[in-house]
Amino acid sequence: MLLDPRPGSLTGPSYAQGLTYAQGRRVRSLRTAVTVVVAEVAMTMSPGPLPGVGRTALGVACIRAMESRRADRLFDDPYAQAFVEAGRVLFPELHGSRADSQGREPSGIGALFYPHAVVRTRFYDEFLLSAAAAGCGQVVLLAAGLDARAFRLSWPKGVRVFELDLPEVLRFKQRVLDEQTATPACERTTLAVDLREPWAEDLLAAGFQPSAATVWLAEGLLVYLSYDEASGMLATASELSAPGTQLSFEHASQDGNGLLARARAMPGAGRLTAMWKGGLGGRAPHWLADHGWQCHIQSRSDLAARYGRPLDEPSSGGFLTAKRT
């Protein structure tokens, strides 16, 4: 594994020492060249078996597949390319150009989101494994999408991962994982739910223990929810969280130069940005403080520099992490 061994996590020891990725779970059918699917192609709203928001996961999978081929990759996702290939079957428009052996990055809105997506993936890998090592034996991935962390990370013994998402997304995901004969590196439970509706009873019925410390992750989710939807979802998570539980999601910049603002200004991005509802916006830290959480905001720019991927443009956004008091 060619990973940056420099210390870079605020949540644990150095990446090389503290994070050992699961080995030997390579996808057999990876093609020599990684498909370049510009993010907006996978994020369209055209009819198909995946809902619009769920389909954004294909764009993220493409970015993770491309990053996994780099010699200086920040993470290795051996299943991402399999999801992309399955998406090419479902959506003919995904038959696009390919990256050459040098691992060329995408253009357009894909180029805008690529640096954010890879830094986000690396940071959340660190965050989840650090929380698990600190005693959070339950991991809940809210809107898990095509996240393969249950398979590709080396979890401490006894960790249970719950993946929550829409039924169409989970069916697509499971079919691809079955085709790859993927074996989870932890106990894994999937729950088909709409997080805009009540879902606590489903999680409890699946064996979730609210008295045990948990780590919650809402990766790339809140922007697709209204304030009330985001507040309701996080209120449910808060009610199910014992002291010591941890939580993380993105914290968007509220100035006019943030990632989301730049995306809205790009030609051809309207079908993606039309799905954005804003989530908690800049009120997230105050909301969490009012609901029994101590929070910290980690700068995306600082993380990118620490990982050896300094951003070409200024970014005042980042990632919010919180701990239940």
C-alpha positions in Angstrom: 0.0 0.0 0.0 1.4 3.4 -1.0 -0.1 5.6 1.6 1.1 8.8 3.1 2.6 7.8 6.5 2.8 11.2 8.0 0.8 12.0 11.1 -2.4 13.6 9.9 -5.4 12.8 12.2 -6.8 14.8 15.0 -8.6 11.7 16.1 -5.9 9.2 16.5 -2.3 8.2 15.9 -0.5 8.4 12.6 -2.3 7.0 9.6 0.4 4.4 8.9 0.5 3.2 12.5 -3.2 3.5 13.4 -5.0 2.6 10.3 -4.4 -0.8 8.6 -6.6 -1.3 5.6 -8.1 -4.8 5.1 -5.8 -6.6 2.7 -6.6 -9.3 0.1 -10.1 -8.0 -0.7 -9.2 -6.7 -4.2 -11.9 -6.7 -6.8 -10.9 -9.3 -9.4 -12.7 -7.7 -12.3 -11.0 -4.2 -12.2 -10.1 -3.1 -15.7 -6.7 -1.7 -16.6 -8.0 1.8 -17.0 -10.3 3.5 -14.6 -13.5 4.9 -16.1 -13.7 8.6 -16.0 -17.3 9.5 -15.1 -17.6 13.2 -14.6 -19.6 13.6 -11.4 -22.5 15.4 -13.0 -23.2 12.5 -15.3 -23.8 10.1 -12.5 -25.8 12.7 -10.6 -28.5 13.2 -13.2 -32.2 12.9 -12.5 -33.0 10.7 -15.6 -35.4 7.8 -15.0 -33.8 4.6 -13.7 -33.6 2.1 -10.9 -31.8 4.5 -8.5 -33.4 7.7 -7.0 -31.7 11.0 -7.9 -30.0 11.5 -4.6 -29.0 7.8 -4.4 -27.5 8.1 -7.9 -25.0 10.7 -6.6 -23.3 7.8 -4.9 -22.1 6.6 -8.4 -20.3 9.8 -8.9 -18.6 9.4 -5.5 -17.7 5.8 -6.3 -16.1 6.9 -9.5 -13.9 9.4 -7.7 -12.9 6.7 -5.1 -12.1 4.3 -7.9 -9.8 6.9 -9.6 -8.1 7.8 -6.3 -7.5 4.1 -5.5 -5.4 3.8 -8.7 -3.0 6.6 -7.7 0.4 5.7 -6.4 0.0 8.4 -3.8 -3.6 7.4 -3.0 -5.1 8.6 0.3 -7.2 5.4 0.6 -7.9 2.2 -1.2 -11.4 1.2 -2.1 -11.2 -2.0 -4.1 -15.0 -2.1 -4.7 -15.5 1.3 -6.1 -14.8 0.4 -9.7 -17.2 -2.5 -9.5 -20.0 -0.1 -8.6 -19.0 2.1 -11.5 -19.1 -0.8 -13.9 -22.5 -1.8 -12.7 -23.6 1.7 -13.1 -22.4 1.7 -16.7 -24.8 -1.2 -17.4 -27.8 0.6 -15.8 -27.1 4.0 -17.3 -25.7 4.1 -20.9 -24.7 7.7 -20.4 -21.9 6.5 -18.1 -20.0 5.2 -21.1 -17.5 8.0 -21.2 -13.8 8.6 -21.6 -11.3 6.7 -19.5 -8.4 7.7 -17.4 -5.0 6.8 -18.8 -2.3 4.9 -16.8 -1.2 8.2 -15.2 -4.5 8.5 -13.3 -5.8 11.7 -14.9 -8.5 13.4 -12.9 -11.9 14.5 -14.2 -12.8 17.9 -15.5 -15.8 20.3 -14.8 -17.7 19.7 -11.7 -15.9 16.4 -11.2 -12.7 18.3 -10.8 -14.3 20.7 -8.3 -15.5 17.8 -6.1 -12.6 15.4 -6.5 -10.2 17.0 -4.0 -13.1 17.4 -1.4 -14.3 13.8 -1.9 -10.9 12.2 -1.4 -10.0 14.3 1.6 -13.4 13.6 3.1 -13.1 9.9 2.6 -9.7 9.8 4.2 -10.8 11.9 7.1 -13.9 9.8 7.8 -11.9 6.6 7.6 -9.7 8.0 10.3 -12.6 9.3 12.3 -14.5 6.1 12.3 -11.6 3.8 13.1 -10.4 6.1 15.9 -13.9 6.2 17.4 -14.2 2.4 17.2 -10.8 2.0 18.8 -11.9 4.4 21.6 -14.8 2.1 22.4 -17.6 3.0 20.0 -18.7 -0.6 19.2 -21.6 0.5 16.9 -21.1 2.4 13.7 -24.2 3.9 12.0 -23.7 5.1 8.4 -26.7 7.4 7.7 -27.4 7.3 3.9 -24.5 4.8 3.5 -24.8 4.9 -0.3 -22.0 2.9 -1.9 -19.7 3.2 1.1 -17.6 0.0 1.4 -16.0 0.7 4.8 -17.6 -2.4 6.3 -15.5 -4.4 3.9 -12.3 -2.4 3.3 -11.4 -1.2 6.8 -9.8 -3.2 9.5 -12.3 -2.9 12.4 -11.6 -3.8 16.0 -13.1 -7.1 17.1 -16.8 -6.9 17.9 -17.7 -3.8 15.9 -21.1 -3.8 14.3 -21.8 -1.5 11.3 -25.3 -0.5 10.5 -25.9 0.9 6.9 -29.1 2.9 6.4 -30.3 4.0 3.0 -33.2 3.8 0.6 -34.1 0.3 -0.5 -33.2 0.9 -4.2 -29.7 2.0 -3.2 -29.1 -1.0 -0.9 -30.4 -3.5 -3.5 -28.0 -2.2 -6.1 -25.1 -2.1 -3.6 -25.7 -5.7 -2.4 -26.0 -7.1 -5.9 -22.6 -5.7 -6.8 -21.0 -6.8 -3.5 -22.4 -10.3 -4.0 -21.0 -10.5 -7.5 -17.6 -9.6 -6.0 -18.0 -12.3 -3.3 -17.3 -9.5 -0.8 -16.9 -10.5 2.8 -17.4 -7.8 5.5 -14.6 -7.2 8.0 -17.1 -6.7 10.8 -20.7 -7.6 11.7 -22.8 -5.7 9.1 -26.5 -4.9 9.1 -28.4 -3.0 6.3 -31.6 -1.2 6.9 -33.9 0.1 4.1 -35.3 3.4 5.5 -36.1 6.9 4.4 -34.3 9.1 6.9 -36.8 11.9 6.4 -39.4 9.6 8.0 -39.3 7.9 11.5 -36.6 5.2 11.5 -35.6 4.7 15.2 -37.8 1.7 15.7 -36.3 0.0 12.6 -32.8 0.5 14.0 -33.7 -0.8 17.4 -35.4 -3.8 16.0 -32.2 -4.6 14.1 -30.3 -4.9 17.3 -29.0 -1.4 17.9 -28.2 -0.8 21.6 -28.9 2.8 22.6 -27.1 2.3 25.9 -23.8 1.6 24.1 -21.4 4.1 22.7 -21.8 4.7 19.0 -20.3 6.6 16.2 -22.6 8.2 13.6 -21.6 9.4 10.2 -23.7 11.4 7.8 -21.4 11.7 4.9 -22.5 13.9 2.0 -26.1 13.8 3.3 -27.3 16.9 5.1 -27.1 19.2 2.1 -29.9 17.1 0.5 -32.2 17.7 3.5 -34.2 20.7 4.6 -33.5 22.2 7.9 -36.4 20.4 9.5 -35.5 17.1 7.9 -31.9 17.4 9.1 -32.9 18.5 12.5 -35.3 15.6 12.8 -32.8 13.0 11.7 -30.1 14.4 14.1 -32.6 14.6 16.9 -33.4 10.9 16.5 -29.6 10.1 16.5 -29.2 12.2 19.6 -32.0 10.4 21.5 -30.3 7.1 20.7 -26.9 8.2 21.8 -25.2 7.3 25.0 -22.5 9.4 26.6 -19.2 9.1 24.7 -21.0 8.6 21.4 -19.4 10.5 18.4 -20.8 12.1 15.3 -19.5 13.7 12.2 -20.8 15.4 9.0 -19.7 18.2 6.7 -19.8 21.8 7.7 -20.3 24.0 4.7 -18.8 27.5 4.4 -21.4 30.2 4.6 -19.4 32.7 2.5 -19.8 33.2 -1.2 -16.5 31.4 -2.0 -17.4 28.0 -0.5 -17.4 24.7 -2.4 -21.2 24.7 -2.7 -21.4 28.3 -3.9 -18.7 27.6 -6.6 -20.6 24.4 -7.7 -23.9 26.4 -8.1 -22.1 28.9 -10.4 -20.7 26.2 -12.7 -22.5 25.6 -16.1 -24.3 22.3 -16.3 -24.5 21.7 -12.5 -28.1 22.7 -12.1 -29.5 19.2 -12.0 -27.3 18.4 -9.1 -27.6 21.7 -7.2 -31.4 21.7 -7.6 -31.4 18.7 -5.1 -29.6 20.7 -2.4 -31.8 22.0 0.4 -29.1 23.2 2.8 -29.5 21.1 5.9 -28.6 22.9 9.1 -26.5 25.4 7.2 -24.2 27.5 9.5 -26.4 26.7 12.5 -25.1 23.1 13.0 -22.6 23.9 15.8 -25.3 25.8 17.8 -27.8 23.0 17.1 -25.5 20.3 18.4 -24.5 22.4 21.5 -28.2 22.8 22.3 -28.8 19.0 22.0 -26.0 17.8 24.3 -23.0 17.6 22.0 -19.5 19.1 22.2 -18.3 19.9 18.7 -15.2 20.8 16.8 -14.8 21.9 13.2 -11.8 20.6 11.3 -10.7 22.7 8.3 -10.7 20.9 5.0 -7.8 23.1 3.8 -5.7 22.1 6.8 -6.5 18.4 6.3 -5.7 18.6 2.6 -2.3 20.1 3.3 -1.6 17.6 6.0 -2.4 14.7 3.6 -0.1 16.2 1.0 -2.9 17.4 -1.2 -3.0 21.2 -0.7 -6.1 22.7 -2.3 -5.6 25.0 -5.3 -8.4 27.3 -4.2 -9.2 28.6 -0.7 -11.8 26.6 1.2 -13.3 27.7 4.5 -15.5 24.6 4.8 -14.7 21.4 6.6 -15.9 18.6 8.8 -17.8 18.9 12.1 -17.1 16.2 14.7 -19.0 16.0 18.0 -19.1 14.0 21.2 -22.1 13.3 23.3 -21.8 14.6 26.8 
